Amino acid sequence: MTAQQPIRLVGGTASPYTQKMVALLRYRRVPYAVTWDQPDQVCDALGVEKPKPIFHPTFFFDGDQGLKAECDSTPIIRRLEQMYPGRSVLPGDPALAFIDYLIEDFGDEWCTKYMFHYRWYPEADADNAGTLLPLGMDVSLPPEALQQFKQYFTDRQVGRLYVVGSNDTTAPVIDASYRRFLAAMENHLANQKFMLGDRPGAGDFGLYGQLTQLVGFDPTPRAIAHEVSLRTVAWVDQMSDQSGHEPSEQDWIALDDQPESLRGLMEEIGRVYAPAQLANARAVQAGEKTWESEIDGARWTQQTFPYQAKCLQWTNERYRALGDADRSRVDALLQGTGVETMLSLT
């Protein structure tokens, strides 16, 4: 695929990962063509083998065997770095790059719990999503078809709340974590424009994708965001198109010079995401379909995710790959946050 040909992807307007990647493509000035459709239908139309699992967004890359469909945003970001030089979202400093990776992983795998919980747990939000999701596929749906799709989407997604651990017991835990996360964002954005300095990293786009829905789509988390962190609300608006931002290497702030507010974000990752990842990994290793643990003082039960166990493995591989000096710098930031419980040299 040449730089002149637009990257083709299929996405959904209410998909946080689609919003993550479209904003990243805009910032990096990568030409793209997005279709708002169902990826399985597009794969069928193109005669392309479907990824397993298939979800929004699905990218189509030219390869030796023709078009190949891919979905996982994190490796796609790294692939795009190789295809399109300049305006990188990956810090050159290995220690800083590890923290950026950790933030992206948190956004993709824990902040999505906020999104899914608020979208389908409160009745008003479920009603909102049930209506808007079908219209996001086709704004001209006849009323009868819209009602049918609304019922289908709502019943299916509300019935899947248990998958991410959302229930009456964990709802206060999720709400408290979301509010602490927003407070950490408020504090951090008071010091600098992006998570690691004055240019966005992959972690910024990971958080942004989820926040597009929490701040812009779903009523309950939107109201909370306006209550807790107006800086985050404004940041989401700005992150949607950073194509005019002209970054320099000096815009990355060295890990040793990061404000204390970065540690606040790390503390939330350690408080909720680390215990979830460890419990999930143990369940995968034991071959258990569900896991139970205590998170932030509450009993938490949810479906086991092999993919999230892989995420923990990949995080540890990146941590172990750091040189001694870089690992020491990372350890200095993470010590006492709880994140260190996720990391091991064994």
C-alpha positions in Angstrom: 0.0 0.0 0.0 1.5 3.4 -1.0 1.3 6.5 1.0 -1.0 8.1 -1.6 -3.7 5.5 -1.3 -6.1 6.0 1.6 -6.2 3.5 4.4 -9.6 1.8 4.2 -11.6 1.1 7.4 -15.1 0.2 8.4 -16.3 1.7 11.7 -19.2 2.8 13.8 -19.8 6.3 15.1 -20.6 4.9 18.5 -17.5 2.7 18.6 -14.8 4.2 20.9 -12.1 2.3 19.1 -13.2 3.7 15.8 -13.1 7.2 17.2 -9.7 6.4 18.7 -8.3 5.4 15.3 -9.9 8.0 13.1 -8.6 10.8 15.4 -5.1 9.2 15.3 -5.3 9.0 11.5 -6.2 12.7 11.4 -3.4 13.7 13.7 -0.8 11.7 11.8 -2.2 13.0 8.5 -2.6 9.5 7.1 -5.0 9.5 4.2 -8.0 7.3 5.1 -11.5 6.4 3.8 -13.9 5.3 6.5 -17.2 3.6 5.8 -19.9 3.6 8.5 -21.2 0.1 8.2 -21.0 -3.4 9.6 -17.5 -4.9 9.1 -18.7 -8.5 8.5 -20.9 -7.3 5.6 -18.1 -5.3 4.0 -15.8 -8.3 4.3 -18.4 -10.4 2.6 -18.8 -7.8 -0.2 -15.0 -7.6 -0.7 -14.4 -11.4 -0.4 -12.0 -10.9 2.5 -11.6 -13.4 5.3 -13.1 -12.1 8.5 -10.9 -11.5 11.5 -11.9 -13.5 14.6 -13.4 -11.8 16.5 -14.6 -9.1 14.1 -15.5 -5.6 15.4 -15.3 -1.9 14.8 -13.1 -0.6 13.4 -11.9 -3.1 10.8 -9.0 -2.0 8.7 -8.1 -3.4 5.2 -4.4 -3.7 4.3 -2.9 -4.8 1.1 -0.7 -7.9 1.5 1.0 -10.5 -0.6 -2.3 -12.5 -0.6 -4.5 -9.5 -1.4 -6.6 -7.6 1.1 -6.4 -8.6 4.8 -8.8 -7.4 7.4 -7.5 -6.5 10.9 -9.2 -5.1 14.0 -6.8 -4.8 16.9 -6.1 -1.0 17.3 -2.9 -1.3 19.3 -0.8 -3.3 16.7 -2.4 -1.4 13.9 -1.0 1.8 15.4 2.5 0.3 15.4 1.9 -0.9 11.8 1.0 2.6 10.7 4.2 3.9 12.3 6.1 1.7 9.9 4.1 2.7 6.9 3.9 6.4 7.5 6.9 8.2 9.0 6.7 11.4 11.0 4.3 12.7 13.6 4.8 9.6 15.7 2.5 8.8 18.6 5.2 6.6 20.2 7.8 8.3 22.4 11.4 7.5 21.5 12.4 7.2 25.2 11.8 3.5 26.1 10.7 4.3 29.7 8.2 7.0 28.5 7.0 4.6 25.7 6.2 2.0 28.3 4.1 4.4 30.3 2.3 5.4 27.1 1.6 1.8 26.4 0.3 1.3 29.9 -2.1 4.3 29.5 -3.3 3.0 26.1 -4.0 -0.5 27.5 -5.9 1.0 30.5 -8.0 3.0 28.1 -8.8 0.1 25.9 -9.4 -2.5 28.5 -10.6 -0.8 31.7 -12.1 2.6 30.6 -14.3 0.6 28.2 -16.0 -0.8 31.3 -17.1 2.7 32.1 -18.4 3.1 28.6 -20.3 -0.2 28.5 -21.7 0.1 32.0 -23.1 3.6 31.6 -24.4 2.9 28.1 -26.6 0.0 29.2 -27.0 0.0 33.0 -29.0 3.2 33.6 -32.4 3.0 31.9 -32.2 6.4 30.3 -28.8 5.7 28.8 -30.0 2.3 27.4 -33.0 4.0 25.8 -30.7 6.6 24.3 -28.2 4.0 22.9 -30.9 1.7 21.8 -32.3 4.5 19.5 -29.0 6.0 18.3 -27.1 2.9 17.5 -29.5 1.7 14.7 -29.7 5.3 13.4 -25.9 5.3 13.3 -26.2 2.5 10.8 -29.0 4.1 8.7 -30.5 7.5 9.7 -33.4 6.9 7.3 -34.7 3.8 9.0 -38.5 3.6 9.0 -40.0 4.0 12.5 -41.1 0.3 12.6 -37.6 -1.0 11.7 -36.0 1.4 14.1 -38.1 0.1 16.9 -37.3 -3.5 16.0 -33.5 -2.7 15.9 -33.8 -0.8 19.2 -35.4 -3.7 21.0 -32.8 -6.1 19.5 -29.8 -4.0 20.5 -31.1 -3.1 23.9 -32.0 -6.7 24.9 -28.7 -8.1 23.6 -26.4 -5.5 25.2 -28.2 -5.2 28.6 -28.0 -9.0 28.7 -24.3 -8.8 28.2 -23.6 -6.4 31.1 -22.3 -9.3 33.2 -19.5 -9.8 30.7 -17.7 -6.7 31.8 -18.6 -7.1 35.4 -21.4 -4.5 35.5 -24.2 -5.3 38.1 -25.9 -3.9 41.1 -22.9 -4.7 43.4 -20.2 -3.3 41.1 -22.1 -0.3 39.8 -20.9 1.9 42.7 -17.3 0.7 42.1 -17.4 1.6 38.4 -19.0 5.0 39.2 -16.4 5.8 41.8 -13.5 4.7 39.6 -14.9 6.9 36.7 -15.1 9.9 39.0 -11.6 9.4 40.3 -10.3 8.9 36.7 -11.9 12.2 35.7 -10.5 14.0 38.7 -7.0 12.6 37.8 -7.5 13.9 34.3 -8.6 17.3 35.6 -5.4 17.6 37.7 -3.1 16.3 34.9 -4.6 18.5 32.2 -4.0 21.5 34.4 -0.3 20.9 34.0 0.1 19.9 30.3 -2.0 19.4 27.2 -1.5 15.7 26.8 -0.7 12.7 29.0 3.1 12.8 28.4 3.8 16.4 27.4 2.8 18.7 24.6 2.2 16.1 21.9 -0.3 13.2 22.0 0.8 9.6 22.4 -1.0 6.4 21.6 -2.2 6.5 25.2 -4.0 9.8 24.6 -5.9 8.3 21.7 -6.8 5.2 23.8 -8.3 7.4 26.5 -9.9 9.7 23.9 -11.7 6.9 22.2 -13.6 5.9 25.3 -14.2 9.5 26.4 -15.9 10.3 23.1 -18.7 8.1 24.2 -18.6 8.9 27.9 -18.6 12.7 27.2 -20.4 12.9 23.9 -22.9 10.0 23.5 -24.2 8.7 26.8 -26.2 11.0 29.1 -25.2 9.9 32.6 -21.4 9.9 32.2 -21.6 13.1 30.2 -23.3 14.8 33.1 -20.7 13.4 35.5 -17.9 14.6 33.3 -19.3 18.1 33.2 -19.6 18.0 37.0 -16.1 16.6 37.7 -13.8 17.7 34.9 -14.6 20.4 32.4 -10.9 20.2 31.3 -11.6 16.7 30.1 -14.7 17.8 28.2 -12.7 20.4 26.4 -9.8 18.0 25.8 -12.1 15.5 24.1 -13.3 18.3 21.7 -9.7 19.2 20.9 -8.4 15.7 20.5 -10.9 15.0 17.7 -8.7 16.8 15.2 -5.1 17.5 16.0 -4.0 17.6 12.4 -2.9 21.2 12.8 -0.6 20.4 15.8 3.1 20.6 14.9 5.0 18.3 17.3 8.6 18.3 18.1 10.7 15.8 20.0 11.1 18.3 22.8 7.3 18.1 23.3 7.7 14.8 25.1 8.4 15.5 28.8 11.0 13.2 30.3 9.7 10.7 32.7 11.7 12.2 35.6 10.2 15.7 34.8 6.6 14.6 34.6 4.3 16.4 37.0 3.0 14.6 40.1 -0.4 14.5 38.5 0.7 11.7 36.2 1.1 9.5 39.2 -2.5 10.2 40.1 -3.5 8.5 36.8 -1.2 5.6 37.6 -2.8 5.2 41.0 -6.2 4.6 39.5 -4.7 2.0 37.1 -3.2 0.3 40.1 -6.3 0.5 42.2 -8.8 -1.1 39.8 -7.2 -2.4 36.6 -4.2 -4.2 38.2 -6.3 -6.5 40.4 -8.7 -7.2 37.6 -5.9 -8.2 35.2 -4.3 -10.4 37.8 -7.6 -12.2 38.7 -8.4 -12.6 35.0 -5.0 -14.1 34.2 -5.3 -16.6 37.0 -8.7 -17.7 35.7 -7.3 -18.1 32.2 -4.4 -20.2 33.5 -6.8 -22.3 35.5 -9.2 -22.7 32.6 -12.1 -21.1 34.5 -14.9 -19.3 32.5 -15.5 -16.7 35.1 -13.4 -15.1 37.9 -14.1 -13.4 41.2 -12.0 -10.9 43.1 -12.2 -7.9 45.4 -11.8 -4.6 43.6 -11.9 -1.4 45.6 -13.5 -3.1 48.5 -16.3 -4.8 46.6 -16.9 -8.3 45.3 -16.3 -8.4 41.5 -17.4 -11.2 39.2 -17.2 -11.3 35.5 -16.5 -13.4 32.4 -12.9 -14.5 31.8 -11.2 -12.8 28.8 -8.2 -14.7 27.3 -7.4 -11.5 25.3 -7.0 -9.5 28.4 -4.6 -12.1 29.8 -2.6 -11.6 26.6 -2.6 -7.9 27.3 -1.1 -8.5 30.7 1.5 -10.8 29.1 2.4 -8.2 26.5 2.7 -5.5 29.1 5.1 -7.7 31.1 7.1 -8.5 28.0 7.5 -4.8 27.3 8.5 -4.2 30.9 11.1 -7.0 30.8 12.5 -5.6 27.6 13.5 -2.4 29.2 17.1 -1.8 30.1 18.0 -1.6 33.8 18.2 2.2 33.8 14.9 2.6 32.0 13.2 0.0 34.2 14.4 1.9 37.3 12.9 5.1 36.0 9.6 3.3 35.4 9.7 1.7 38.9 10.3 5.1 40.5 7.1 6.4 39.0 5.0 3.3 39.7 6.2 2.4 43.2 3.3 2.4 45.6 0.6 2.9 42.9 -0.4 -0.7 42.7 0.6 -1.0 39.0 3.8 -2.7 40.1 1.7 -5.7 41.2 1.0 -6.3 37.5 4.7 -6.4 36.6 7.2 -9.2 37.2 10.6 -10.2 35.9 9.8 -13.9 36.2 
